Each structure stands twice: as C-alpha cells, then as structure tokens.
C-alpha cells in the first residue's frame, strides 16, 4: 500500500510450496494401489476415475512447480501466500475436492429413480 510521501513498493515475492504436490502425489499412489489391489471392485467404485483425477492433479501441480522452479522459486517450502497458509492443508483441500467430484460421479452412476407405487 502506498502512503503519502513514500515510494511504491511491489508486493512480496510469491512463495509457493511443494508440500501440496507431495500430498496429491501420495493420494494418487494410494488410489492407484487400491485400483490394483481390488480388481473386482474397480468398476463398482470407479477406482480408475479416482486414480485418473488424482494423477491429473498431480501432473498439473508438478508442471506448475517445475515452471516456478525454473523461474527461481524454491521447490518445497512450508507455507503459501494464498488463502490457505499451510501447504499440507492446501494439498488436503485439493484432494478433498477430487473426492467430492468422485463421490458425485458415484452417486450419478448408481442413481436409481424411485418407482411409483401402485
């Protein structure tokens, strides 16, 4: 913010982190392990969709982190400058959003309308 008589200062440098990448990567590994461990349940629980969404998010974040690293930012730090300050919590929030979309896909795929009585 600029005060009277002071020079304008740019905002502080963007501090990104890599912990959210680690959280998403671990979630993608767990989803892939579940996909491989339970072949009979793959279709019922749409484990391929869950793994695909998590790997897509992990690749998206990895590309973002790679480009930020090439721009001079640290690869891993512990806090962010966004709304969610803790980087692990940011990763958990992203995984939760993926789970909500996956649950919605499960509900839509398994939806059976109620038959009218009578």
N, C-alpha and C positions, 0 to 999 in steps of 0.2 A: 504494500500500500504506500502511496506517495503522500508525504506530509509537506506542508508549506515550507519551502526553503531546502528541502532535501532532494537529492538526485534519485531518479527512478532506479530501482533495483529489480533485476529479473527474479522470477520465483526460484526457489531452491531446486537444485538438480533432481531429476526423477530418480528415486531409489526403488528399484524393482527387486524382486527376490526370486529365489528358485525353490523355496520350500513348497509352494503350491504345485510346482511341477512334480516334486517328489511325491506328494500326497496323491495327485492324479495318476501318476505312473504306478504307484503301489496299488491303487484301486483297480487300474486296468489289468495289472498282473493277477490280482485276486479274481476278477471277473473271468479272465482267460483260464485260470486254474479251475474255476467252477465249471466252465464250459467243457473243459477236457475231462474233469473228474466225474461229471454226471451226464453221460451221453443220452440216457433215457429221458432226462428232464429238459434237454436243450430246447425242444420245440415248445413244450408246455410253458416254460418260464421265459422264453425268448432271450436266452442267455447270449446268443450271438448278437442280438441288438444291443444289449447292455455292454458287452465287450467292445463292440464296434463304436458305440458312442464314447466310451471312456478312452479307447485308443485314439479316436479322432480328437478328443480334447487334449490328450497328452501330446499328440503331434502338433496341434495348434499352439500349445503353450511352449513346446520345445523350439519351434520355429521363431516364436516371439522372443524367447530368451536368447536364442542364438543370434538373432539380429541385434538385440540390445547389447549383448556381449561384444559383438563386433563394433558397436558404437561406443564402447568404452565403459559400459556399466558392469558392476560385479555380477558374477554368475549366480551366486547364492548369498542372500542376506536374510535377516530375521524379521524385518518389518517392511511395510509398504507405505506409500504416501496417499493411498486411496481411502475409501470409507472404512474398509476393514483393515486395521493396522497390523494384525498378526498374520503372517504369511501362511502358517499351517491352517489357521481358521479360514483363510481365503480359499485354500485348496479344499477343505471340508465343505465349504459352502458351494463350490463348483461341483463337487461330487454329489452333494445333496440335490442340486438342480438336475443333474443327469438322472439320479434315482427317481425323482418326481416324474420326469418325462417317461422313463422306463415303466414306472407303475401305471401311468396314464395309458401307455401303449398296451400294457397287460389288461387293464380294465376294458379298453375298447375292443381288444381282440376276443375277450371272453364274455362280452356282453350278450346276455340272452334276454330279450324282452319278455315281460310277463304276459302270459296268455290270458285272455279274458275268461272269467269263469262263467259257466252256464251253457 
